[in-house]
């Protein structure tokens, strides 16, 4: 049975517009890319991403690169409109277990903050896992496995047409800003330092030895 889609706290959709309610995934074969690969695009309730994202990362090789993306604020974009929309940071080759440990430590922030994305990739193949700032999961692989079986095991249905957060007007917020947009239980807890992206993003970068990916920024500028 498909679960009800539950928004992360850091994504806001105006009342009356309605949030996308589909859980599911689409898959495409991209034969024009190098190397050719399958691309899985999945939308899953934030309540289930806590199990699905670590499962996807465990499908990667023992050593891979970690990736962290931090969305720039509206004020930053207005002051520098020619800059990329996100700052992207990448680690050297690291044990997969180090990334899983970081995900466990910062799970709530990474799953709920509307300004960050996190994942990893194998430089020797098309294998990649990335949860973006819309909390949509992108999976890349040279074959349908291992991700088709993994999605089935987590009861994520395949859909010919998937309606996602990208199809509705929405806003991205850091967790401390959420109480200003809507009433939430334990609002004061969201303003704790460890849930501020200005604190946890640098902490993740330090733990994984991540550096800015300059080529990515130059290509997007």
Steps between C-alpha positions, in 0.01 A plus 500: 500500500637844403553731795367854521755752381619719789690821428831576669484795738723720284275494192192718512197478271222757538175371645249447223766409244549160655816297520585230248359177642667240281761270637679322223782505249565547130786334314673596176780349293752772411702362211637838392690553825851370564482239632142403406287430808157465653364798689247439778315807633305431817269696728451340838350629823762650727386249763631215283811669360669433832517132400518533123795739469743288709390191305582676173841614626584143604460398134806709411857362502699484820679827415335798329476879497254677730308803370332782693302778332385814681240719331577870505252728675285750310710783642822338378353446154379859479843635597678272249247393232767353270615247759374138502184425697683250722846458650623144443762328713667165425726274705797289397440124478368395840371181659127468443462445875624853571218644290241278665626613842457866398153427364402335827639790705333774293201305370225736618670808357587340165151357452302806608705811422383648170838647415725193485562189292722203584627192320796313357637361174745242367757663266561169325142436386160663453392414856376806687251580777385854573220649710447857378360806675147401389558166677467320168728200468712459186658159439737423214615150403631311193218246535157482662662344804561561779246781519193339342506220757571743783204726409274197477618379842403838645163486318567806285280455190609560144293770327486594134447861602614625838374832638757650735587812697637642174145520362361737766599843631700455818756665725824372651583578862769429751369324808531806731281695253219242499313639806471834317308330217274256679410374845694189589532299822814573699579805286767613745695178440542590133693811598771306679848557365551143380199528267620824339648435154770755582613261774436147373615549138852612602505220761429241228763652274760477776414140588523385138785731392287657226617778270309728257460348156631793295434353156136447590467862605677630188277293271183628667599863524 
